[in-house]
Amino acid sequence: MALSATEHAIMKSVDVHNADALALLIKVVNINSGTMNFAGVRQVAEVLATELHSLDFKTKWVDGASFHRAGHLVAEHPGPGPKILLIGHLDTVFEPDHPFQKFERIDDSTAKGPGIIDMKGGDVIVVAALRALKDAKALDKMNITIVFNGDEEESGNPLELARAALVDAAKGATAALGFEDGSGDPKTAMTSRRGAGSWSLKVTGTPSHSGQIFTPEVGAGAIFEASRVLHEFYTQLGHEQYLTFSPGVALGGTAVSLDSTGTVGNASGKDNVVAQQMQVTGDLRTISPEQFEKATAKMKEIVLRPLPGTHSEITFQNGYPPMAPTEGNRRLLAVYDQASRDVGSGGVVAVDPARAGAADISFVANLVPMSIDALGLSGHDDHTDKETADLRMLPVKTKRTAVLLLRLTNGAAAVPTAM
């Protein structure tokens, strides 16, 4: 498809202002915004808010005291076009005591820095794309809402309050675009993501001298029962596509204690005593609400068949919901793919959702007709001190985004009515 005159103007603006976009990226990367560094998260928000004010967005800060985090930046640009929601986050995994703190050039095309791809690069792409649209005199008719969460890397509690601003922003939107880095491959985007929850298994047995194990009076003990449950989870559910349920902590013995986070605990016992207790915690990842319901039902069923002399209980905690694959998401990807081809950067295909974790877009994927994610800056080794960006992709991803936003506003993909 040939680019329109407006799209040519967008392309020119992105190239002219790429140095400004890079300077903004360096500026925000050099501000520590580890999730629990509330002042740093707010400082990044202030930098981005200043940029958005210059583009005629109205911004507001959603204070995070009620969910024990810094808060979120929300920006709105009302217009006559269909409402489009853009999603990013301000925080990183690198707190102030981490040695990895600053932007550093590796060579002409790459640089490393804390959060450079996860996801300050994505935030900068949002700002740069909107600036190009303004320069091309296309922004005025656009109806854009942006939510930059301040706690994506370590969500606030309760989660319902922590994501309330995002869910509210999704109301009336026809499309949601997420600017995480995804798989790191610029030839891919995400039409689905697995949800991430957790489970906790508590098992009790009959304490006794080890010489009496397996007798009718004592039974199998807590550790054998927990082993049975885990083995049946594996054999009955372990081969279902996109379903995972990894046990991360397991403690068994005469006495067991596990803290409220499910990550730290103690166990004591003796090899001549039948284990009285065992606790196991793990995560649970599913591609759809239906898969979650089916998996948890089967896990409960397995738990209800204990070995003699034992008792098992399992509980589940919801976390990030799944972003299920839908026809609307595939249609949106097709528009993005065409935009990418038209700006000269090749096609884009959907990445296997098994290759990426949960993200904030999942909280609104069931509220809008079309969603895609992983439109952010490409690179590798996020969440490590080798987090590296391919700076060549900054203008490429910006052009794709700006053209996508213009075409969605103009009715591409037969934008459906909001849910």
C-alpha positions in Angstrom: 0.0 0.0 0.0 1.4 3.4 -1.0 1.9 5.9 1.8 -0.4 8.9 1.9 1.0 12.5 2.0 0.3 12.6 5.7 2.2 9.4 6.2 5.1 10.7 4.3 5.1 13.7 6.5 5.1 11.4 9.6 8.1 9.5 8.2 10.0 12.8 7.7 9.2 14.1 11.2 10.4 10.8 12.8 13.7 11.1 11.0 14.2 14.8 11.8 13.4 14.3 15.6 15.1 10.9 16.1 18.0 12.6 17.9 15.4 14.2 20.3 13.8 10.9 20.9 17.2 9.3 21.7 18.0 12.2 24.1 14.7 11.6 25.9 15.4 7.9 26.1 18.8 8.6 27.7 17.2 11.1 30.1 14.6 8.7 31.4 16.9 5.7 31.5 19.3 7.7 33.7 16.6 8.3 36.3 16.4 5.3 38.7 12.7 4.2 38.8 12.8 0.9 40.5 9.3 0.1 41.5 9.9 0.9 45.2 11.7 4.1 44.4 8.6 6.2 44.5 10.4 9.5 44.0 12.2 8.1 40.9 9.0 6.7 39.4 7.3 10.2 39.8 10.3 11.9 38.3 10.1 9.8 35.1 6.4 10.6 35.0 7.1 14.3 35.3 9.5 14.1 32.3 7.0 12.3 30.2 4.1 14.5 31.3 6.1 17.6 30.1 6.5 16.0 26.7 2.8 15.1 26.5 1.7 18.6 27.6 3.6 20.0 24.6 1.5 17.7 22.4 -1.8 19.1 23.9 -2.4 16.2 26.2 -4.0 16.7 29.6 -2.2 14.7 32.3 -3.1 13.6 35.8 -1.2 11.7 38.4 -3.1 8.8 40.1 -1.6 8.5 43.6 -0.7 5.0 44.6 -1.0 5.2 48.4 -4.1 3.0 48.4 -2.2 0.2 46.7 1.3 0.9 48.3 3.1 2.1 45.2 4.1 5.4 43.7 1.2 5.8 41.3 0.4 6.1 37.6 0.5 8.7 34.9 -2.7 9.1 32.8 -2.8 11.4 29.7 -5.8 12.2 27.5 -6.2 13.8 24.1 -9.9 13.8 23.3 -10.8 14.0 19.6 -13.6 12.9 17.2 -11.8 9.7 16.2 -12.2 6.2 17.8 -10.7 6.0 21.2 -7.3 4.2 21.3 -5.6 3.2 24.5 -1.8 3.2 24.7 -0.1 1.3 27.6 3.3 1.6 29.1 5.0 1.6 32.5 7.4 3.9 34.4 9.1 1.5 36.7 12.0 -1.0 36.3 13.3 -3.9 38.3 16.5 -2.0 39.2 16.2 -0.3 42.6 18.7 2.4 43.7 21.0 -0.1 45.4 21.5 -2.0 42.1 24.9 -1.3 40.4 23.2 -1.0 37.0 22.1 2.6 36.9 23.0 4.5 33.7 22.7 4.6 29.9 25.9 3.3 28.2 26.7 3.2 24.5 28.1 -0.1 23.3 28.5 1.0 19.7 26.8 3.1 17.1 23.7 0.9 17.0 23.3 -0.5 20.5 23.2 0.7 24.1 22.5 -0.7 27.5 20.8 0.7 30.5 18.3 -0.1 33.2 14.8 -0.3 31.7 16.0 0.7 28.2 13.8 -1.8 26.6 11.6 -2.8 29.6 10.2 -0.4 29.0 11.4 3.2 28.8 12.1 2.6 25.1 8.4 1.8 24.6 7.4 5.0 26.4 9.6 7.1 24.3 8.2 5.5 21.1 4.7 6.5 22.3 5.8 10.2 22.7 7.9 10.3 19.5 5.0 8.8 17.4 2.6 11.3 18.8 5.0 14.1 18.1 5.3 13.0 14.4 1.5 12.9 14.2 1.3 16.4 15.5 3.9 17.6 13.1 1.9 16.0 10.3 -1.2 17.9 11.5 -2.9 14.5 12.1 -3.1 14.5 15.9 -6.0 17.0 16.4 -8.6 14.5 15.3 -7.3 11.6 17.4 -8.8 10.3 20.6 -5.9 8.9 22.5 -5.6 7.9 26.2 -2.2 6.9 27.6 -1.7 5.0 30.9 1.9 4.7 32.1 1.7 2.5 35.2 4.2 2.9 38.0 4.2 -0.7 39.3 4.2 -3.1 36.4 7.4 -4.9 37.6 6.0 -5.4 41.2 2.3 -4.8 41.2 0.6 -3.0 44.0 -1.8 -4.6 46.5 -4.7 -5.0 46.2 -4.3 -5.6 42.5 -7.8 -4.4 41.8 -7.0 -0.9 43.0 -3.5 -1.0 41.4 -5.1 -1.6 37.9 -8.3 0.5 38.4 -6.9 3.5 36.5 -6.0 1.3 33.5 -9.3 -0.5 33.5 -11.2 2.8 33.7 -9.1 4.2 30.8 -10.2 1.2 28.6 -13.8 2.1 28.8 -15.0 3.0 25.3 -11.7 2.2 23.6 -11.8 0.4 20.3 -8.2 -0.8 20.4 -5.4 -1.2 23.0 -1.7 -1.0 22.1 1.0 -2.2 24.5 4.6 -1.0 24.3 6.5 -3.8 26.1 9.5 -5.2 24.3 8.0 -8.6 23.9 10.3 -11.3 22.5 12.8 -8.7 21.4 12.4 -9.6 17.7 11.2 -6.5 15.7 9.5 -8.9 13.2 7.0 -10.0 15.9 4.2 -8.6 18.0 1.8 -10.3 20.5 -1.8 -11.0 19.9 -2.0 -13.1 23.1 -0.3 -13.5 26.4 -0.7 -16.0 29.1 -2.1 -15.0 32.5 -0.1 -15.5 35.7 -1.6 -16.7 38.9 -0.4 -18.8 41.8 -1.4 -21.8 43.9 -0.7 -23.2 47.3 -0.9 -26.8 48.4 -1.1 -27.7 52.1 -0.8 -31.4 53.1 -1.1 -33.0 56.5 -0.3 -36.5 57.5 -0.3 -38.6 60.7 2.9 -38.2 62.7 4.4 -41.5 64.0 7.6 -43.5 64.2 8.9 -44.1 60.7 8.6 -47.8 61.2 4.8 -47.5 61.2 4.5 -45.7 57.8 2.0 -47.4 55.4 0.2 -49.1 58.2 -3.6 -48.5 58.3 -3.2 -46.4 61.5 -0.6 -44.1 60.0 -0.8 -44.1 56.3 1.6 -42.5 53.8 2.7 -39.3 55.5 2.5 -35.7 54.1 5.5 -35.9 51.8 4.3 -38.9 49.9 0.9 -37.3 49.5 2.4 -34.1 48.2 4.5 -36.1 45.8 1.4 -37.9 44.6 -0.4 -34.7 43.9 2.5 -33.1 42.1 3.1 -36.3 40.0 -0.6 -36.4 39.0 -0.5 -32.7 38.1 2.4 -33.5 35.8 1.0 -36.6 34.2 -2.5 -35.3 33.7 -1.9 -31.7 32.8 1.7 -31.4 31.9 1.4 -31.7 28.2 -1.5 -29.2 27.5 -0.4 -26.4 25.2 0.3 -23.1 26.9 -0.5 -24.5 30.4 2.2 -24.4 33.0 2.1 -24.8 36.8 5.6 -24.8 38.1 6.1 -25.6 41.9 8.6 -23.1 43.1 8.9 -23.8 46.8 8.3 -27.1 48.7 8.8 -27.7 52.4 8.0 -30.9 54.3 8.6 -32.4 57.7 7.3 -32.5 61.2 6.9 -28.7 61.3 6.7 -26.3 58.4 6.3 -22.6 58.2 6.1 -20.4 55.1 5.8 -16.6 55.1 2.9 -14.7 53.6 4.8 -14.2 50.3 5.2 -17.9 49.8 8.9 -17.5 49.1 10.7 -17.9 52.5 10.1 -20.7 55.1 11.5 -23.3 57.4 11.0 -27.0 57.8 12.2 -29.4 60.5 11.9 -33.1 60.9 13.7 -36.4 61.4 14.3 -39.4 59.2 12.7 -41.7 61.7 9.5 -39.7 62.0 6.6 -39.8 59.5 6.2 -36.3 58.0 3.2 -34.4 59.4 3.2 -31.4 57.1 4.1 -30.3 53.6 3.5 -27.0 51.8 4.1 -26.3 48.1 3.6 -23.0 46.3 3.8 -22.4 42.5 2.6 -20.3 39.7 -0.1 -21.1 37.1 0.0 -19.7 33.6 -2.9 -20.1 31.1 -3.8 -18.7 27.7 -7.5 -18.0 28.4 -10.0 -17.8 31.2 -11.5 -21.1 30.0 -8.1 -22.9 30.2 -7.7 -21.5 33.7 -11.1 -22.8 34.9 -10.4 -26.2 33.3 -6.9 -26.5 34.9 -7.9 -25.5 38.4 -10.9 -27.8 38.3 -8.7 -30.7 37.4 -6.1 -29.8 40.1 -8.8 -29.7 42.7 -10.1 -33.0 41.6 -6.6 -34.6 42.0 -6.2 -33.1 45.4 -9.5 -34.7 46.5 -8.1 -38.2 46.2 -5.5 -38.3 49.1 -3.4 -41.3 50.1 -4.4 -43.1 53.4 -3.9 -41.1 56.5 -3.4 -37.8 54.7 -5.4 -34.7 53.8 -4.7 -32.1 51.0 -6.0 -28.6 50.3 -5.2 -26.4 47.4 -6.0 -22.7 47.0 -5.5 -20.4 44.0 -4.7 -16.7 43.7 -5.5 -14.7 40.6 -2.8 -12.5 39.3 -2.4 -11.1 35.8 -5.3 -12.3 33.6 -4.7 -13.9 30.2 -4.8 -12.0 27.0 -6.6 -14.5 24.9 -6.1 -14.8 21.1 -9.1 -13.3 19.3 -10.1 -12.4 15.8 -10.0 -8.7 16.7 -6.4 -9.0 17.9 -5.5 -10.7 14.6 -7.2 -8.0 12.6 -5.3 -5.3 14.5 -2.0 -7.2 13.9 -2.8 -7.2 10.2 -3.1 -3.4 10.2 0.2 -3.1 12.1 1.9 -5.6 9.7 0.8 -3.6 6.7 2.0 -0.4 8.3 5.4 -2.0 9.0 5.6 -3.1 5.4 4.6 0.3 4.0 7.2 2.2 6.0 9.8 -0.2 4.7 10.6 -2.3 7.7 9.1 -5.7 6.6 6.3 -7.8 7.9 5.3 -8.6 11.5 3.9 -11.9 12.7 2.4 -13.0 16.0 4.9 -14.5 18.5 4.2 -17.7 20.4 2.7 -16.6 23.7 4.8 -19.2 25.5 7.8 -16.9 24.8 6.5 -14.0 26.9 5.1 -13.4 30.4 2.1 -11.5 31.6 1.8 -7.7 31.0 -0.6 -4.9 31.9 -2.4 -5.0 28.6 -4.0 -8.3 29.8 -6.1 -6.3 32.3 -8.0 -4.6 29.4 -7.8 -7.2 26.6 -11.3 -8.5 27.5 -12.7 -4.9 27.5 -11.7 -3.7 24.1 -12.4 -5.3 20.7 -8.7 -5.4 19.5 -5.4 -5.6 21.4 -1.8 -6.1 20.5 1.4 -5.8 22.5 5.2 -5.8 22.1 5.3 -2.6 20.1 8.2 -1.2 22.2 11.9 -0.9 21.6 13.7 -4.1 20.5 16.7 -5.6 22.3 17.7 -8.4 24.6 18.5 -9.4 28.2 15.9 -7.3 29.9 15.8 -7.6 33.7 19.6 -8.1 33.8 22.6 -5.8 33.9 23.1 -6.6 30.2 19.7 -5.1 29.2 20.5 -3.8 25.7 18.5 -1.9 23.0 18.9 -1.9 19.3 18.8 1.9 18.7 18.3 1.4 15.0 14.8 0.2 15.9 13.8 3.4 17.6 12.8 5.3 14.5 11.5 2.2 12.8 9.1 1.3 15.7 8.1 5.0 16.0 7.1 5.1 12.3 5.2 1.9 12.6 3.3 3.2 15.6 2.4 6.6 14.1 1.2 5.1 10.9 -0.8 2.5 12.8 -2.5 5.2 14.9 -3.4 7.3 11.9 -4.9 4.3 10.0 -6.9 3.2 13.0 -8.2 6.7 13.4 -9.2 6.7 9.7 -11.1 3.4 10.1 -8.5 0.7 9.1 -9.4 -2.8 10.2 -13.1 -1.8 10.2 -12.6 -0.7 13.8 -15.6 -2.3 15.7 -17.7 -0.7 18.3 -16.2 -0.8 21.8 -17.4 -3.5 24.1 
